[in-house]
């Protein structure tokens, strides 16, 4: 479970070219699929995110085609490159520190 939480934290904290993709993710949120488990990740404009019903919290920033994150599970910044030009509803794989995960961009911004 701790590995799953760490993976969720690293990838959630991980991110638009990719600017478009990252803009979609940070505006609408994403579902991170790790080891068959779907993890809802929400981002706020002030550079914060939450996942796993608030069990994972942290900060995010965009650096070119990468999203860089820190979390309560790993205070070290992790940066993950995202593909370019993905939009709401798209799914794709990313490679993070804990391996490969699937990202699905949500269709609507959280309310």
N, CA, C and O atoms as a DFTB+ gen file, in Angstrom:
444 C
 N C O
     1  1       0.826      -1.192       0.000
     2  2       0.000       0.000       0.000
     3  2       0.867       1.252       0.000
     4  3       0.552       2.223      -0.688
     5  1       1.959       1.239       0.768
     6  2       2.836       2.400       0.822
     7  2       3.448       2.670      -0.555
     8  3       3.610       3.826      -0.945
     9  1       3.789       1.603      -1.294
    10  2       4.332       1.773      -2.642
    11  2       3.277       2.397      -3.540
    12  3       3.586       3.272      -4.350
    13  1       2.043       1.957      -3.404
    14  2       0.952       2.505      -4.207
    15  2       0.756       3.985      -3.901
    16  3       0.581       4.790      -4.815
    17  1       0.784       4.348      -2.625
    18  2       0.648       5.752      -2.237
    19  2       1.812       6.571      -2.772
    20  3       1.618       7.683      -3.264
    21  1       3.029       6.022      -2.677
    22  2       4.203       6.733      -3.183
    23  2       4.110       6.914      -4.690
    24  3       4.455       7.974      -5.211
    25  1       3.647       5.886      -5.392
    26  2       3.496       5.988      -6.846
    27  2       2.454       7.039      -7.199
    28  3       2.654       7.835      -8.117
    29  1       1.348       7.042      -6.472
    30  2       0.295       8.030      -6.718
    31  2       0.831       9.433      -6.469
    32  3       0.569      10.351      -7.246
    33  1       1.577       9.595      -5.390
    34  2       2.140      10.898      -5.061
    35  2       3.131      11.348      -6.119
    36  3       3.104      12.502      -6.546
    37  1       4.003      10.448      -6.543
    38  2       5.020      10.803      -7.533
    39  2       4.395      11.177      -8.866
    40  3       4.836      12.136      -9.499
    41  1       3.391      10.453      -9.304
    42  2       2.789      10.734     -10.597
    43  2       1.810      11.889     -10.534
    44  3       1.676      12.640     -11.500
    45  1       1.141      12.039      -9.437
    46  2       0.216      13.147      -9.291
    47  2       1.006      14.427      -9.230
    48  3       0.613      15.471      -9.750
    49  1       2.090      14.305      -8.601
    50  2       2.962      15.423      -8.472
    51  2       3.815      15.487      -9.701
    52  3       4.517      16.479      -9.895
    53  1       3.795      14.525     -10.508
    54  2       4.526      14.517     -11.727
    55  2       3.893      15.464     -12.769
    56  3       2.878      15.857     -12.193
    57  1       3.963      16.519     -14.966
    58  2       2.907      16.929     -15.934
    59  2       3.387      17.597     -17.103
    60  3       2.596      17.977     -17.966
    61  1       2.027      21.592     -20.641
    62  2       1.058      21.458     -21.607
    63  2       1.720      21.864     -22.838
    64  3       1.104      21.855     -23.903
    65  1       2.521      22.520     -26.249
    66  2       2.792      21.124     -26.407
    67  2       2.229      20.217     -25.347
    68  3       1.061      19.830     -25.388
    69  1       3.126      19.862     -24.339
    70  2       2.592      19.230     -23.153
    71  2       1.855      20.316     -22.387
    72  3       1.062      20.017     -21.495
    73  1       2.116      21.610     -22.738
    74  2       1.395      22.685     -22.055
    75  2      -0.103      22.494     -22.204
    76  3      -0.843      22.710     -21.245
    77  1      -0.571      22.094     -23.382
    78  2      -1.989      21.832     -23.572
    79  2      -2.441      20.682     -22.713
    80  3      -3.487      20.754     -22.067
    81  1      -1.663      19.621     -22.701
    82  2      -1.974      18.455     -21.879
    83  2      -1.976      18.834     -20.402
    84  3      -2.907      18.502     -19.669
    85  1      -0.948      19.518     -19.981
    86  2      -0.839      19.880     -18.569
    87  2      -1.915      20.875     -18.161
    88  3      -2.409      20.826     -17.034
    89  1      -2.279      21.769     -19.057
    90  2      -3.371      22.709     -18.770
    91  2      -4.676      21.943     -18.556
    92  3      -5.430      22.240     -17.629
    93  1      -4.936      20.969     -19.406
    94  2      -6.137      20.133     -19.259
    95  2      -6.122      19.415     -17.908
    96  3      -7.127      19.392     -17.198
    97  1      -4.983      18.833     -17.562
    98  2      -4.877      18.067     -16.313
    99  2      -5.063      18.962     -15.101
   100  3      -5.830      18.632     -14.196
   101  1      -4.366      20.093     -15.075
   102  2      -4.435      20.944     -13.883
   103  2      -5.760      21.683     -13.770
   104  3      -6.113      22.156     -12.689
   105  1      -6.498      21.788     -14.869
   106  2      -7.812      22.424     -14.834
   107  2      -8.918      21.423     -14.507
   108  3      -9.807      21.708     -13.704
   109  1      -8.856      20.249     -15.133
   110  2      -9.940      19.271     -15.009
   111  2      -9.627      18.129     -14.050
   112  3     -10.541      17.454     -13.575
   113  1      -8.364      17.907     -13.762
   114  2      -7.982      16.782     -12.920
   115  2      -7.736      15.548     -13.758
   116  3      -7.899      15.562     -14.978
   117  1      -7.342      14.480     -13.088
   118  2      -7.051      13.242     -13.797
   119  2      -7.346      12.047     -12.921
   120  3      -7.512      12.156     -11.706
   121  1      -7.405      10.907     -13.575
   122  2      -7.494       9.634     -12.883
   123  2      -6.194       8.918     -13.199
   124  3      -5.852       8.704     -14.362
   125  1      -5.481       8.556     -12.157
   126  2      -4.213       7.849     -12.262
   127  2      -4.501       6.374     -12.025
   128  3      -5.100       6.017     -11.011
   129  1      -4.085       5.518     -12.943
   130  2      -4.314       4.084     -12.798
   131  2      -2.969       3.418     -12.528
   132  3      -2.077       3.403     -13.376
   133  1      -2.850       2.863     -11.309
   134  2      -1.625       2.188     -10.876
   135  2      -2.020       0.830     -10.324
   136  3      -2.866       0.731      -9.435
   137  1      -1.405      -0.210     -10.854
   138  2      -1.681      -1.573     -10.397
   139  2      -3.186      -1.866     -10.369
   140  3      -3.678      -2.519      -9.448
   141  1      -3.914      -1.378     -11.385
   142  2      -5.346      -1.626     -11.489
   143  2      -6.217      -0.754     -10.603
   144  3      -7.443      -0.839     -10.669
   145  1      -5.613       0.071      -9.787
   146  2      -6.371       0.950      -8.896
   147  2      -6.510       2.333      -9.520
   148  3      -5.523       2.911      -9.973
   149  1      -7.733       2.868      -9.545
   150  2      -7.977       4.203     -10.081
   151  2      -7.924       5.228      -8.954
   152  3      -8.633       5.112      -7.954
   153  1      -7.069       6.233      -9.136
   154  2      -6.853       7.256      -8.117
   155  2      -7.237       8.616      -8.694
   156  3      -6.651       9.066      -9.679
   157  1      -8.212       9.260      -8.084
   158  2      -8.680      10.574      -8.501
   159  2      -7.702      11.629      -7.985
   160  3      -7.393      11.664      -6.794
   161  1      -7.220      12.484      -8.877
   162  2      -6.287      13.547      -8.504
   163  2      -6.898      14.885      -8.900
   164  3      -7.308      15.079     -10.045
   165  1      -6.955      15.804      -7.937
   166  2      -7.509      17.144      -8.166
   167  2      -6.410      18.177      -7.962
   168  3      -5.609      18.079      -7.033
   169  1      -6.387      19.171      -8.849
   170  2      -5.403      20.248      -8.798
   171  2      -6.114      21.571      -8.543
   172  3      -7.253      21.764      -8.968
   173  1      -5.438      22.477      -7.847
   174  2      -5.979      23.816      -7.632
   175  2      -5.039      24.829      -8.284
   176  3      -3.845      24.569      -8.428
   177  1      -5.584      25.994      -8.683
   178  2      -4.761      26.997      -9.368
   179  2      -3.596      27.524      -8.538
   180  3      -2.645      28.078      -9.089
   181  1      -3.660      27.359      -7.221
   182  2      -2.578      27.857      -6.367
   183  2      -1.418      26.873      -6.256
   184  3      -0.558      27.033      -5.390
   185  1      -1.379      25.851      -7.125
   186  2      -0.244      24.934      -7.160
   187  2      -0.316      23.802      -6.154
   188  3       0.721      23.278      -5.749
   189  1      -1.510      23.413      -5.740
   190  2      -1.662      22.303      -4.796
   191  2      -2.496      21.199      -5.431
   192  3      -3.248      21.445      -6.373
   193  1      -2.359      19.975      -4.909
   194  2      -3.169      18.867      -5.390
   195  2      -3.513      17.947      -4.233
   196  3      -2.857      17.957      -3.192
   197  1      -4.559      17.149      -4.437
   198  2      -4.946      16.114      -3.482
   199  2      -5.269      14.851      -4.259
   200  3      -5.704      14.903      -5.409
   201  1      -5.048      13.716      -3.612
   202  2      -5.359      12.412      -4.202
   203  2      -5.731      11.457      -3.082
   204  3      -5.459      11.709      -1.908
   205  1      -6.358      10.353      -3.471
   206  2      -6.733       9.305      -2.517
   207  2      -7.529       9.866      -1.354
   208  3      -7.219       9.624      -0.188
   209  1      -8.575      10.632      -1.703
   210  2      -9.469      11.222      -0.696
   211  2      -8.721      12.023       0.360
   212  3      -9.053      11.971       1.545
   213  1      -7.710      12.763      -0.079
   214  2      -6.956      13.627       0.820
   215  2      -5.802      12.957       1.539
   216  3      -5.080      13.625       2.281
   217  1      -5.601      11.655       1.346
   218  2      -4.475      10.979       1.984
   219  2      -3.140      11.444       1.403
   220  3      -2.120      11.450       2.092
   221  1      -3.160      11.834       0.128
   222  2      -1.972      12.357      -0.528
   223  2      -2.235      13.826      -0.847
   224  3      -3.219      14.161      -1.506
   225  1      -1.353      14.691      -0.375
   226  2      -1.442      16.120      -0.650
   227  2      -0.068      16.607      -1.090
   228  3       0.954      16.017      -0.742
   229  1      -0.059      17.679      -1.851
   230  2       1.241      18.193      -2.268
   231  2       1.121      19.432      -3.127
   232  3       0.073      20.073      -3.211
   233  1       2.246      19.745      -3.768
   234  2       2.324      20.910      -4.631
   235  2       2.709      20.472      -6.043
   236  3       3.306      19.414      -6.240
   237  1       2.354      21.310      -7.021
   238  2       2.714      21.042      -8.404
   239  2       3.169      22.328      -9.068
   240  3       2.803      23.432      -8.663
   241  1       3.994      22.146     -10.120
   242  2       4.390      23.259     -10.985
   243  2       4.718      22.676     -12.345
   244  3       5.088      21.507     -12.455
   245  1       4.584      23.484     -13.371
   246  2       4.884      23.044     -14.726
   247  2       6.237      23.611     -15.133
   248  3       6.529      24.789     -14.927
   249  1       7.053      22.741     -15.715
   250  2       8.370      23.116     -16.211
   251  2       8.487      22.574     -17.639
   252  3       8.910      21.437     -17.844
   253  1       8.111      23.393     -18.622
   254  2       8.125      22.948     -20.013
   255  2       7.100      21.851     -20.242
   256  3       5.903      22.064     -20.045
   257  1       7.570      20.658     -20.664
   258  2       6.700      19.507     -20.905
   259  2       6.572      18.620     -19.669
   260  3       6.023      17.520     -19.748
   261  1       7.063      19.081     -18.553
   262  2       7.051      18.271     -17.332
   263  2       6.191      18.906     -16.255
   264  3       6.077      20.127     -16.147
   265  1       5.588      18.028     -15.461
   266  2       4.930      18.477     -14.246
   267  2       5.825      18.021     -13.098
   268  3       6.214      16.857     -13.012
   269  1       6.133      18.953     -12.238
   270  2       6.988      18.656     -11.090
   271  2       6.133      18.724      -9.832
   272  3       5.340      19.648      -9.653
   273  1       6.308      17.726      -8.958
   274  2       5.478      17.664      -7.763
   275  2       6.302      17.301      -6.532
   276  3       7.390      16.732      -6.616
   277  1       5.735      17.655      -5.401
   278  2       6.196      17.180      -4.097
   279  2       4.945      16.724      -3.365
   280  3       3.840      17.153      -3.696
   281  1       5.111      15.851      -2.366
   282  2       3.936      15.387      -1.630
   283  2       4.279      15.083      -0.188
   284  3       5.440      15.106       0.222
   285  1       3.229      14.799       0.569
   286  2       3.431      14.424       1.960
   287  2       4.117      13.055       2.066
   288  3       4.637      12.712       3.128
   289  1       4.125      12.278       0.991
   290  2       4.815      10.986       0.999
   291  2       6.241      11.090       0.489
   292  3       7.069      10.230       0.789
   293  1       6.539      12.130      -0.279
   294  2       7.889      12.335      -0.785
   295  2       8.122      13.829      -0.977
   296  3       7.665      14.412      -1.961
   297  1       8.836      14.451      -0.032
   298  2       9.064      15.890      -0.132
   299  2      10.058      16.260      -1.235
   300  3      10.185      17.435      -1.579
   301  1      10.766      15.265      -1.797
   302  2      11.688      15.533      -2.893
   303  2      10.902      15.776      -4.172
   304  3       9.982      15.026      -4.497
   305  1      11.269      16.826      -4.893
   306  2      10.561      17.130      -6.127
   307  2      10.818      16.059      -7.185
   308  3      11.950      15.622      -7.391
   309  1       9.739      15.651      -7.847
   310  2       9.799      14.678      -8.930
   311  2       9.170      15.320     -10.156
   312  3       8.088      15.901     -10.065
   313  1       9.840      15.221     -11.309
   314  2       9.322      15.805     -12.544
   315  2       9.091      14.698     -13.566
   316  3       9.965      13.864     -13.800
   317  1       7.907      14.700     -14.170
   318  2       7.529      13.679     -15.144
   319  2       7.124      14.365     -16.443
   320  3       6.340      15.314     -16.437
   321  1       7.663      13.877     -17.551
   322  2       7.325      14.421     -18.862
   323  2       5.987      13.868     -19.330
   324  3       5.717      12.673     -19.218
   325  1       5.158      14.759     -19.855
   326  2       3.836      14.392     -20.370
   327  2       3.824      14.548     -21.884
   328  3       4.545      15.386     -22.425
   329  1       3.010      13.747     -22.574
   330  2       2.913      13.892     -24.030
   331  2       2.226      15.198     -24.402
   332  3       1.528      15.803     -23.589
   333  1       2.431      15.613     -25.625
   334  2       1.847      16.862     -26.112
   335  2       0.414      16.646     -26.612
   336  3       0.051      15.564     -27.073
   337  1      -0.369      17.692     -26.507
   338  2      -1.674      17.790     -27.172
   339  2      -2.715      16.752     -26.778
   340  3      -3.525      16.355     -27.616
   341  1      -2.718      16.307     -25.535
   342  2      -3.790      15.443     -25.046
   343  2      -4.899      16.333     -24.503
   344  3      -4.650      17.452     -24.055
   345  1      -6.130      15.821     -24.549
   346  2      -7.271      16.636     -24.112
   347  2      -8.195      15.812     -23.214
   348  3      -7.974      14.621     -22.994
   349  1      -9.221      16.468     -22.707
   350  2     -10.188      15.818     -21.816
   351  2     -10.662      14.503     -22.411
   352  3     -10.997      14.430     -23.593
   353  1     -10.688      13.472     -21.590
   354  2     -11.135      12.150     -22.004
   355  2     -10.019      11.260     -22.527
   356  3     -10.190      10.043     -22.597
   357  1      -8.872      11.840     -22.897
   358  2      -7.752      11.040     -23.409
   359  2      -7.073      10.265     -22.287
   360  3      -7.015      10.707     -21.140
   361  1      -6.561       9.094     -22.657
   362  2      -5.746       8.274     -21.749
   363  2      -4.392       8.052     -22.401
   364  3      -4.287       7.957     -23.624
   365  1      -3.360       7.970     -21.578
   366  2      -2.006       7.753     -22.080
   367  2      -1.134       7.258     -20.928
   368  3      -1.519       7.346     -19.762
   369  1       0.029       6.745     -21.266
   370  2       0.958       6.258     -20.245
   371  2       2.073       7.263     -20.022
   372  3       2.495       7.963     -20.942
   373  1       2.545       7.321     -18.778
   374  2       3.712       8.114     -18.416
   375  2       4.662       7.223     -17.632
   376  3       4.261       6.239     -17.010
   377  1       5.923       7.595     -17.682
   378  2       6.949       6.865     -16.956
   379  2       7.389       7.725     -15.776
   380  3       7.909       8.825     -15.968
   381  1       7.184       7.231     -14.554
   382  2       7.579       7.947     -13.355
   383  2       8.608       7.171     -12.568
   384  3       9.043       6.104     -13.002
   385  1       9.007       7.682     -11.421
   386  2      10.019       7.031     -10.599
   387  2       9.627       5.626     -10.134
   388  3      10.492       4.797      -9.853
   389  1       8.329       5.366     -10.054
   390  2       7.862       4.059      -9.585
   391  2       7.446       3.156     -10.744
   392  3       6.904       2.074     -10.517
   393  1       7.693       3.589     -11.988
   394  2       7.329       2.782     -13.142
   395  2       6.292       3.467     -14.018
   396  3       6.099       4.682     -13.957
   397  1       5.631       2.655     -14.834
   398  2       4.648       3.164     -15.789
   399  2       3.265       3.228     -15.163
   400  3       2.865       2.339     -14.411
   401  1       2.542       4.295     -15.485
   402  2       1.162       4.435     -15.020
   403  2       0.326       4.995     -16.164
   404  3       0.848       5.632     -17.079
   405  1      -0.957       4.752     -16.096
   406  2      -1.891       5.290     -17.081
   407  2      -2.574       6.508     -16.489
   408  3      -2.999       6.504     -15.333
   409  1      -2.672       7.549     -17.301
   410  2      -3.338       8.793     -16.923
   411  2      -4.570       8.944     -17.801
   412  3      -4.503       8.736     -19.012
   413  1      -5.696       9.305     -17.191
   414  2      -6.902       9.650     -17.948
   415  2      -7.326      11.051     -17.525
   416  3      -7.608      11.296     -16.352
   417  1      -7.369      11.961     -18.480
   418  2      -7.773      13.331     -18.177
   419  2      -9.288      13.365     -18.026
   420  3     -10.015      12.862     -18.883
   421  1      -9.757      13.952     -16.947
   422  2     -11.201      14.050     -16.713
   423  2     -11.862      14.944     -17.750
   424  3     -11.211      15.793     -18.357
   425  1     -13.140      14.750     -17.945
   426  2     -13.901      15.518     -18.923
   427  2     -14.370      16.877     -18.422
   428  3     -14.610      17.785     -19.218
   429  1     -14.504      17.023     -17.102
   430  2     -14.996      18.281     -16.539
   431  2     -14.160      18.700     -15.356
   432  3     -13.602      17.867     -14.642
   433  1     -14.078      19.999     -15.155
   434  2     -13.398      20.525     -13.976
   435  2     -14.194      20.164     -12.731
   436  3     -15.423      20.112     -12.775
   437  1     -13.497      19.911     -11.610
   438  2     -14.227      19.592     -10.371
   439  2     -15.060      20.785      -9.923
   440  3     -14.723      21.941     -10.177
   441  1     -16.145      20.467      -9.256
   442  2     -17.037      21.523      -8.763
   443  2     -16.762      21.832      -7.333
   444  3     -17.418      22.696      -6.751
